[in-house]
Amino acid sequence: MPYAEQEKALVALLDSVTGVVNTADSLEPAARAVMAAVCELTGWPLGHLCVPDDSGEGFVSSGAWVGAVERFTTLREVTARTRFTSGRGIVGKAVATGEPVWSHDVAHDPLFIRAKEEPDLGVGAALAFPIVAAHGVVAVLEFFRPEPAPPDTPLLRVVANLGHQLGRVVDRERSRRALEAGRRRLEEMVETSVEAFVAMDASGRIIGWNAAAERMFSLPREQALGRPLAETIIPPAYRESHREGLGRFLTTGRARILGQRIEVPAHRPDGSEFPVQLAIWAFQDEGQWVFNAFLNDITEYRRAQEVLRAAYERELATVTRLKELDEAKSGFIATVSHELRTPLTTLVGYLEVLIDGDAGPVNDRQDRMLQAMNHNAIRLQHLVEDLLAVNTADAGLLTVNPVLVMAEDVLETALEGMAKISRTRDRPIEVDIDESMGPIEADPVQLSRALRALLSNAVKFSAPGGPVTVRVSSAGDTVSIAVTDTGIGIPADELPHVFDRFYRTRLAADHAVQGIGIGLTIAKDIVEAHGGTLTAVSSPDHGSTFTITLPLSGPVLPKKPGNSHDPST
């Protein structure tokens, strides 16, 4: 064929292949069309398609032959049982290089391995070129002629181009399959979703309705599809707004609820309405708007909300009432305590006058009566002061005025108030002080009061003759004051509550130990106001230890001369 005619024919071949590539849905029909066109142009009588085997590591015959297949029976049989790995045979070389391969004389070409197996194949020359897709060589086309033939450079250029064009068919098919697989997965997800899925077209008709939507609206899919969405799931009161919103979006592109999760009422065919949570999004499919929505029935959620709201309101009312009662109780205690303070002060004052004999002589019997009255009046005075102290702490008004003071000085003040009761009840108080430690920053009056509360408790709960031990020691930058009794102890289940207001243990009640259960509360409030801690360790029948821990501060202060730790002096 003259060169000009060949060029024209090759251009025509490329044009025809382009048309095939643009319309083909899969590789084999496109490959057959290309093989037929090449055979017709070149006069080569036979074309063949090789494809990857199941392992993906070699190429084998696809069984697709075009042309004078009956003239090449032996070639077809040998090819059917030949496997071409990368670099093996002309097919393998085309795969390995990605370029066309020309065997001008197959009988003398070691690369044409089929001639070694069967010399009489009826083939003189062969041409193979790869079909190259985005991810590599996906197939190889072969062409055969009976006579040897030298390489045709223009033809080689054209078939290389053909291989890449056919690769586009594979790429398109792969993309289509991936898209289809994705669509199926999406449809599966939508269909099996626990949320109702509803789709609507631009005319407002239902085009999507999953199983959850069937259950939610009690309407089968076949009855829902094609129906106007407004008349199907939107309550009558909202239908006109729905139509206006749809029209506004289609006209202007403006939407109020797209891309949001909102709560709206929904409508069933039986006329019942129920609340749903709704999320809508829109997209264009081939130029037409499609609206998708997921819906959740939130009836139970709303009921639970109402139950929780009602429970919260009840709890709030209870808390408010308890707060009012607590405030009333605190006010009552404060009022009563203040009202008792003045007459008690007067009573104690007159009792002291009588006991001292300033109002005249009293006999022994009268003195004992007056002493008992004075003891209980003073006890009542302390109780009133304690009640006022608890009220002050509860109101957040407890204040301390810390100064640098030695712990032993504060302890001595507390011990002075306990000397008489300690002797009277035969509960000796033993003191052990580490005299090398530094001062603490504390309010001596308040801290002494806290220590008196601990000492009073220890004396009350110890058996006659049982000692109460006070140990003052320092460790690092803290000082500890531990008060240990030999009393009845505290059960483990009650120990966490001993600092609660008005709490009395079962053993205290059983042994008729005096008190209303606020001494430890006051002590803890005072210690914590100093930035310290008050802890308790106890077990029944083995006594209790209450430990105050406070930070040390400042240099060692000189010890007062003549200090004594004997509470009886």
C-alpha positions, 0 to 999 in steps of 0.5 A: 500500500502506498505511504499516503494511502496507508497514512489515510487508512491508519487515521481512519482506523484511529477514528473508528476505534475512537468511536468504538471506545466512546460507546463500548460498555466492556472490553471484549466487544470493543477489542473484537471491533478493533481486531476486525478493523486492524485485520481489515486494514492490514490484511492480517487474517487473524486477531486474538485477545489475551486477558489476565488469568485468575491469579492475576500474575499471568495472561491466557487466551480469552477465547476471543478470536477474529478473522479466519479462525478455521485456518489456524486451528493448531495455533488456537489449540496451542495458545489455549494451553499456553500461559504468558507470564511477564516477559515470556513470549510476545504477550509477556514482553508486551505486558512487561514493557507496555509497548507493542512487540513485532515478531517478523519471523516466528519460526526463528524468533525465540520469543515466540514460544508457541513455535517451539511447542508446535513448529507447524502453526501456519504463522509467519509473523506476529504482532502483539500490543498491550491494552494499557489502563490507568492501573497498568496492562489489562489485556494484550491483542495479538495479530497473525499472518502466514508469511514473515513480514518486517516491522511496520513503524507507522502501524506500530505507532498506531497500535500503541495508541489503540492500546491506550484508547482501549484502556479507557474502556477498561477504566470506564468499566472499572469506574462504572462497577465501583460506582454501581457497587457504591450505589448498591452499598448505599442502597443497602445501608439506607434500606437496613437503616433504623432511621426512616429514609424518604426521598422526593423529586422536584415535583414533590413526589416520593421516589425513595421509601425504605423499610424503616419508613414503611414501619414508621408511617404504616405505609408499604413502599409500593403505595408510597412511591409516586405519591405527593409527599405533602399529602403523605407525611406532612400534617395538614397545617404545614402542607402549604408552608412545605409547598411554598418552601419547595417553590422558593428553593427551586426558584431562588436556591434559598432554603431554611432547613436544608443541612440541619437537624430539626424537630417537626410533627409528622402525619400518618395515613390514619390521621395520627400525628407524632414528633420526628427529628428530621435531617434533609439534604438536596442534590442534583441528579442529571440536572434535576433536584432530589431531596433526601431525608432521614427521620427519627420517631422521637415520641418516646424521647419526648415522653422521657423528656417530660418524665425527666422534666416532671421529676426535676421539678419535683426534686427542685420543689423538694430541694427548695422546701428542704432549703426553706426548712433548713433556713427556718431551722437555722433561724429558729436555732439562732433565735432560741440560742440568742434568747437563751443566752441572756437569761443563762448568763444571769442565772449562772451569775446569781448561782456563782453569787450563791455558791460563793456565799455572797448572798449569805451562808449556805449549808452543805446540802444547799451547796451541792444543789447549787453546784449541780445547778451551776454545772448544768447551767454552764453545760447549757451555756456551752450548748447554746454557744455550740449551736450558734457556732454551727449556725455561723459555720453553715452560713459561711461566716466562720472566721479565724484570725491566725497569728504565730502561736505555739501548739503547746500554748493553745493546748494548755488553754484547752486543757485548763477548761478540762481540768475539773471535769477530768478530775471529777470523772477520773479520766486523767489526760496525758500529754506528750509534746515534741518541744523542738517543733516550730510555731503554727499560724492559727487562731488560738481562741478558735483552735483551743475551742476545737481541741476542747471539743475533742478532749470533751468527747474523749473524756465522755467516752472513756471508762473511769480510770481510762487515760486520754492521751494528747500527742503533739508532733511535727513531720516535715512542714506540718504539725499533728495534734492527736487525741486518743481515748480508751472508750467504746469506739465507733463502728466502721459503718458509722465512722464516715458520719461522725463529723455530720451535724447532730450525728450520734453513734448507736454506741453513744445512744446505748451508753447514754453518753451526753451530747447532741452531736455537734462538737466534732462538727464544730471542731472540723469546721474550725480546723478546715478554716485554718487550712488543716484536716481533722481525721478519725480512726476507731474500732469498737471497744478499742477507743478512738483517735482524732488527729488535727493536722496543720501547717507549720509556719515561722521561726521557733518562739521562746517557750513560756517560763513555767509552762505546765502540761498537767491539767490538774494544776 
